[in-house]
Amino acid sequence: MNLTYFSLWVLFVWGTSPLLAQLEVQLIEEVRGIHPSSGDSDVEAPDSTDHSQPKRGLESDQVHFLNGDRLRGSLQSVDAETGLAWAHPDAESDIVFALANIGRVDFMSEGRGGEDLHSFPRVLLTNGDEYRGRIVGMDADKLVLDSAVAGRIHLKSAMIDSIRPFEKSSAIFEGPNSQEEWEYNRSGSDRWTFRDGAMYAGSHNQIMGRHLRDLPDLVRVEFRLEWKGNVNFQVGFWGQDPKNTNQNCYTIAIQNGYIRAYRNYSDAGRSDLGNAQLQKLTQVSEIDVTLLLNRPGKEILFFVDNELVSRWNDSFDGEINGNALILGAMGNTPTKVSTISVREWDGEFKTDTGEKSQPLDQLLTINGDSFMGTLEKIEADTLHFKNDFARFQVPLERVSEIRFSRENRQVPRLRNGDMKLVFANKELITLRLKQLKNGSFSGDSEASGEIKVDARYLSHLQFKPYDERHQVEEESW
């Protein structure tokens, strides 16, 4: 029977005999060479080859090419020499792609390992990589880490930027983590979108916010702001409506070369607190913002890249007692916000801008104490520290963060064959690819040497991370 005529006849009987239609669809599949498996609807290979990795659901992953094309399917293996093997429902056997034009692979079911990887200590490297695991020990040469995704790892101490042994204990909020944790003034494609640990806005007046429970009177807010074009951004705090920066809250506007602060209150209207010129905003496309907020004192300190830009005090007699943090992309400038952190502030601050070149390590405890000196070692869950006054020990459970001196730091070199492995808990590891097979990724880096990573925990793989063609993926913001 002619296959086209046969297909039309099946569509006709679909509404009158579902069972018969199902049988005819199966016949069509057999004519096309597709054989349903005993489990789900995976494609069966035309020969008896025993593939080393069983195929997952054939629509579970997505490969992105550097020219912007995308393809659903299932990643089977990756090899630095032979390329990427990909299974697709419409292919009788695996498709092998050369690695030269592949941008990334997304795994649609993130965190497939089923364990909570967020609670482990965080080790941040000088190249931006982030490892998580239990700290076994550390000396001048190496840090030994038991990783849930890669087993025991030895990281070069000189390539470590900072360590947060128990970062969750002191944070009121850290993110962004998902699309759902925010409220929006717009819906659909006109609202902020979440991708790879950051929020993106691409159109006019996109506002998002969230309520923060148990917000103390003294708060430290930090985030990274990036933009394309002329910056036009607002951050609101102590707000009542997380979707509005112009009602019952304090707002700071970051626009072109100026920073402006004002207070909006329903009974008193808008009051400008002042502005400051910041020419730097016209010369760069990203900044790190820090806000130190004193609610009872109605005091606001605004820092850009660790430099104090302005300090405002409000003489308003009333109270603004909301707990919402609000972020707004107010112009047509594509905007990106990442690494948002809200913590309690101890009320102290320094205006010394030379800290970046400070030749000493900094130890921060969970109760807000700060010490400058030298980290000697970590052993038996205890940190050994010295300064000009004493040598002392601090249990790791009492340490909020260790920031290492910028002097004598080393950065892993950029190498051909490097890939970025991103995990659902924001863990990020750069490795030179050797092979991904049987659920295990093997590779090496200057920081860690050769390691194997359990691929079940991967959120996505980024190929050729230094290729400018990755900008195709970023055109939406």
ZIVENWO-V256822 format. One line per field, one symbol per residue. phi: phi as a letter, one per 40 degrees, with the letter a starting at -180 (. if undefined). psi: psi as a letter, one per 40 degrees, with the letter a starting at -180 (. if undefined). Layout:
BEGIN
phi=???
psi=???
END
This chain:
BEGIN
phi=.ccccccccccccdcbadccccccccccccccgbbdcccbccccccbcccccbcccdcbcbabbccchcbaciacbabbccchbcbcbdcbcaccbbcccbccabcccbcgccgbcccccdbbbcccgcbbbiccciabccabcbcccbbgcbbbcccbccabbcacccbbcabacbacccbbbcbbgccbdbbafgabbbbbcfcbbaacbcfcccbbbbbabbbabhbcabbbbafcbbcbacbafacbbbbafbbbbbabbadcbgcbcchabcacdccbbbaabbbbbbbcccfbbbbbbfgbccabbbbcdccbbbcbcbbbbccbccdbbbafcbbbcbcgbabcccccccccbcbbbcccgcbbbibccabaffbcbbbacbababbddcbccabbcdccgcbbdccbcgcbbbbbccgcbbcbccbabafgbbbaaaccbgcbbbccccccabbcfcccccccdcbccb
psi=ihddddddddddededgddddddddddddddeehhhidcafihhieaehgidhihaheedihhhieeeiihiahhdihhddeahhhhidehdiihhiiedehdihhhdgifedeihedeiihhhieeeihiiihhdiiaddihhhhhdeeahihhhdeehdihgdgdddehdihaidideeiiieiiaeeiiihhfeihhheahfhhiiiihifhidhihhiihhiihbhhgiihiifidheehefhfiihhhhhbfihhhihhhdeeahhheiiihgdddeeieiihhhhhhhddefhhhhihfehhdihihhehdahhfifhhhhhheaehhihhifhhhiiheeiiieheeddeheiihhhieeeihhhbhhdihiffhhhiiaedihiihhdeehdihhiieheiihhihiheiihhhideehhhhihhdihifehhhaiiddeahihhhedeidihhigeeheeeddeeee.
END
